[in-house]
Amino acid sequence: MKYTRNVIVWVFILAYLVVMSGFMSEKQSEQRINSIDITVLDAGRSHFIDEDDVKNMLLASKIPLLGEKSEKVRLQSVEDKLCQQRIIRSAEAYVTEKGVLHVDIRQREPFVRIYNRKGQSYYLDHEGNIIPVSWPFSPFVLVVNGSIYEPFNLSKTKNLFELDHDSLPERQRCIYDIFELASFIDQDEFWRSQIQQVYVTPSGEFELIPRVGSHVIEFGRTEDTAEKFYKLRLLYLEGFNKLGWNQYSRINLKYNNQVVCIKN
C-alpha cells in the first residue's frame, strides 16, 4: 500500500513538471527582448571600450534585437559580430527570463605601440594581434618607432603570425624582432619600468631609451637579448648606482663580454 502511494505521488510530481515545463517553454517562446545589459568584464584594467561603444557595435551589426522574440535572437551571431572587432577578445551573449539580453565583453590587452616608417600607428597584444589606434584611450605601454617595415597589409592582417615569417627577408622580419624584444622587456618588471621607448635605426638595429638617465642604449639586433640585458643590469646596479645616472651619453651592448660607455 505504501509502495502504491509513493508511485502515485511520483506520477503527480512528474506530471506537474511536464506541465510546468510546457508552460515555461510557451512563456519563453513569447518572451521578447526588452533591454540590453552590457558588461565590460575587464574595464578596471583596460579602457579601450565601454558599454556605449559595444551598443554602437550592435547597432551597426543590424542584428534584430530589441522587441524580437528571445528564441529568435541569434546569440552566436551576436558574439561573432562583436569578436570581429579587433579590440574585443571574447564576447558571451545570453538571455534571462525577464527579457534581458546580457552581453559580457573581454578586451584585448596591448603591451606595445608601434609607429612605423610610414607614420602609421597600432598596438600589439601578447598573442601578436594587431589592434588599430581608433579609440580615445591611450594605454601606458612601451613605444617602438623608426625604420619599421611590415610584410603585410595593416588594414587586412589581424595577427603577425598569419605569415610564415621565418622565410622573409631580414628587413621585413623587423616587426617580429620588435615583438620578441618588447615581450622580453614587458615580462621583466625592472625593464618594463625602466625602458620607455625603442628606436629602430635605418640599418635595422635597436636603440633603447630609458626612463631614468640621459643616455641612449645601443642594443644592436635581438641576438643574445638575455645576455645583453644581464650586462646592462650589472652596469646599472654596480656602476650607475655609485657613479650617478647622467655620466654617459651612450652605452653600447653589442660587443661580447663587455659594455662600452661614452661620456657626455
C-alpha positions in Angstrom: 0.0 0.0 0.0 2.8 2.4 0.9 4.6 1.5 -2.3 1.5 2.3 -4.4 1.1 5.6 -2.6 4.7 6.5 -3.4 4.2 5.6 -7.0 1.1 7.8 -7.2 3.0 10.8 -5.6 5.8 10.5 -8.1 3.4 10.3 -11.0 1.8 13.5 -9.9 5.2 15.2 -9.5 6.3 14.1 -13.0 3.0 15.3 -14.4 3.4 18.6 -12.7 6.9 19.0 -14.0 5.9 18.2 -17.5 3.0 20.7 -17.4 5.2 23.4 -15.9 8.0 22.7 -18.4 5.5 23.2 -21.2 4.1 26.3 -19.6 7.6 27.8 -19.2 8.6 26.8 -22.7 5.5 28.5 -24.1 6.1 31.6 -21.9 9.7 31.7 -23.1 8.7 31.4 -26.7 6.6 34.5 -26.3 9.2 36.5 -24.4 10.7 39.4 -26.2 14.0 41.3 -25.7 13.1 44.5 -23.9 16.6 45.6 -22.8 20.3 45.0 -23.3 22.7 44.8 -20.4 26.4 45.1 -21.4 29.3 44.4 -19.1 33.0 45.0 -19.9 34.4 42.5 -17.5 38.0 43.8 -17.5 37.1 47.5 -17.5 39.2 48.0 -14.4 42.3 47.1 -16.2 41.8 48.3 -19.8 39.7 51.2 -21.0 39.6 50.8 -24.8 35.9 50.4 -25.0 32.9 51.0 -22.8 29.2 49.9 -22.8 28.2 52.6 -25.2 30.9 51.5 -27.7 29.5 47.9 -27.6 25.9 49.2 -28.0 27.0 51.1 -31.1 28.7 47.9 -32.5 25.5 46.0 -32.0 23.5 48.7 -33.8 26.0 48.7 -36.7 25.7 44.9 -36.9 22.0 45.3 -37.8 21.1 42.1 -36.0 17.5 42.4 -34.8 17.5 42.5 -31.0 15.1 44.8 -29.1 11.5 43.7 -29.5 12.5 40.4 -31.0 11.3 37.1 -29.5 14.1 35.8 -27.4 14.0 32.4 -29.1 14.7 34.0 -32.5 17.7 36.0 -31.4 20.8 34.5 -32.8 23.2 34.7 -29.8 26.1 33.1 -31.7 25.7 35.8 -34.4 25.8 38.5 -31.8 29.1 37.0 -30.3 30.6 36.5 -33.7 29.9 40.1 -34.9 31.4 41.6 -31.7 34.5 39.4 -32.0 35.1 40.7 -35.4 36.2 43.9 -33.7 39.9 43.7 -33.2 39.8 45.2 -29.7 37.4 42.5 -28.4 39.0 39.3 -27.2 35.8 37.4 -26.3 32.0 38.0 -26.1 29.3 36.0 -24.4 25.6 36.6 -25.0 22.7 35.1 -23.1 19.0 36.0 -22.3 17.5 35.9 -18.8 13.8 35.2 -18.1 12.9 38.9 -17.8 13.7 39.5 -21.4 17.2 41.0 -20.8 19.9 40.3 -23.3 23.2 40.2 -21.4 26.5 40.7 -23.3 29.7 40.2 -21.4 32.9 41.5 -23.1 36.6 41.0 -22.6 39.1 43.3 -24.3 42.5 42.5 -25.8 45.3 43.9 -23.8 48.1 45.7 -25.8 51.6 45.9 -24.4 53.4 47.8 -27.1 52.6 50.6 -29.5 54.2 50.8 -33.0 54.9 53.8 -35.1 56.2 52.6 -38.5 58.2 54.3 -41.2 55.0 55.5 -42.9 53.7 57.2 -39.8 51.1 54.5 -39.2 50.4 53.6 -35.6 48.9 50.5 -34.0 49.2 48.3 -30.9 50.2 44.6 -30.4 49.0 42.3 -27.7 50.9 39.3 -26.4 49.4 37.0 -29.0 50.6 39.1 -31.9 47.1 40.6 -32.6 47.2 43.9 -34.4 44.9 46.5 -32.7 44.2 49.7 -34.5 44.5 53.1 -32.8 40.9 54.1 -33.1 39.8 54.5 -29.5 40.2 57.5 -27.2 42.0 55.6 -24.5 45.9 55.5 -24.8 47.4 52.9 -22.6 50.7 53.4 -20.9 52.9 50.9 -22.9 56.3 50.6 -24.5 56.6 52.7 -27.7 58.6 51.5 -30.7 59.3 53.7 -33.7 61.7 54.2 -36.6 62.5 52.2 -39.7 59.9 49.6 -39.3 58.8 47.5 -42.3 55.8 45.2 -42.2 55.5 42.4 -44.7 51.7 42.6 -44.7 48.7 45.0 -45.1 47.8 46.6 -41.8 44.2 47.0 -42.8 43.7 43.4 -43.6 46.1 41.3 -41.4 44.8 40.7 -37.9 47.7 38.8 -36.4 51.5 38.9 -37.1 51.8 35.2 -37.2 49.4 34.7 -40.1 52.5 34.8 -42.2 55.4 32.3 -42.3 57.9 35.0 -41.2 61.0 32.7 -41.0 61.4 32.8 -44.8 61.1 36.6 -45.1 64.0 38.9 -46.0 65.8 40.4 -42.9 64.3 43.9 -43.3 60.7 42.5 -43.4 61.3 40.4 -40.3 61.8 43.6 -38.3 58.4 43.6 -36.7 58.9 40.1 -35.4 62.2 41.1 -33.8 60.3 44.0 -32.2 57.7 41.6 -30.9 60.4 39.4 -29.4 62.3 42.3 -27.8 59.1 44.1 -26.5 57.9 40.8 -25.0 61.2 40.3 -23.1 61.0 43.9 -21.7 57.4 43.5 -20.7 57.9 40.2 -18.9 60.5 41.7 -16.6 59.2 44.2 -14.0 62.5 46.1 -13.8 62.9 46.6 -17.6 59.2 47.3 -18.0 59.5 50.3 -15.7 62.9 51.4 -17.0 62.7 51.2 -20.8 60.1 53.6 -22.2 61.0 53.6 -25.9 62.8 51.6 -28.6 64.1 53.1 -31.8 64.8 51.1 -35.0 67.7 52.6 -36.9 67.8 52.6 -40.7 70.3 49.7 -40.5 67.7 47.6 -38.6 69.4 47.8 -35.2 67.7 48.8 -31.9 68.4 51.7 -29.6 66.7 51.8 -26.2 65.6 55.0 -24.5 65.4 54.6 -20.7 63.1 56.4 -18.3 65.9 57.2 -15.9 69.2 58.7 -17.1 70.1 60.8 -20.2 71.9 58.0 -22.1 70.9 56.0 -25.2 71.5 52.3 -25.2 72.9 50.8 -28.4 71.4 47.3 -28.2 72.1 46.1 -31.8 70.0 43.2 -33.0 68.0 40.7 -31.0 70.7 38.0 -30.8 71.7 37.3 -27.2 68.9 39.5 -25.8 69.0 38.0 -22.3 72.8 38.3 -22.1 72.7 42.0 -23.1 70.1 42.9 -20.5 72.1 41.0 -17.9 75.2 43.1 -18.7 73.1 46.3 -18.6 71.5 45.4 -15.3 75.0 44.8 -13.8 76.1 48.2 -15.1 73.0 49.9 -13.6 73.3 48.2 -10.2 77.0 48.2 -9.7 78.1 51.2 -11.7 75.4 53.9 -12.1 74.1 53.5 -8.5 77.6 54.6 -7.4 78.7 56.9 -10.1 75.4 58.5 -11.0 73.0 58.1 -13.9 74.0 61.1 -16.0 77.7 60.5 -16.6 77.4 58.9 -20.0 75.6 59.7 -23.3 75.7 56.3 -25.0 76.0 52.7 -23.8 77.0 50.0 -26.3 75.9 46.4 -25.6 76.8 45.0 -29.0 80.2 43.6 -28.0 80.7 40.2 -26.4 81.6 40.2 -22.7 81.9 44.0 -22.4 79.9 47.2 -22.2 81.3 50.3 -23.9 80.2 53.6 -22.4 80.8 57.1 -23.9 80.9 60.0 -21.5 78.9 63.2 -22.0 
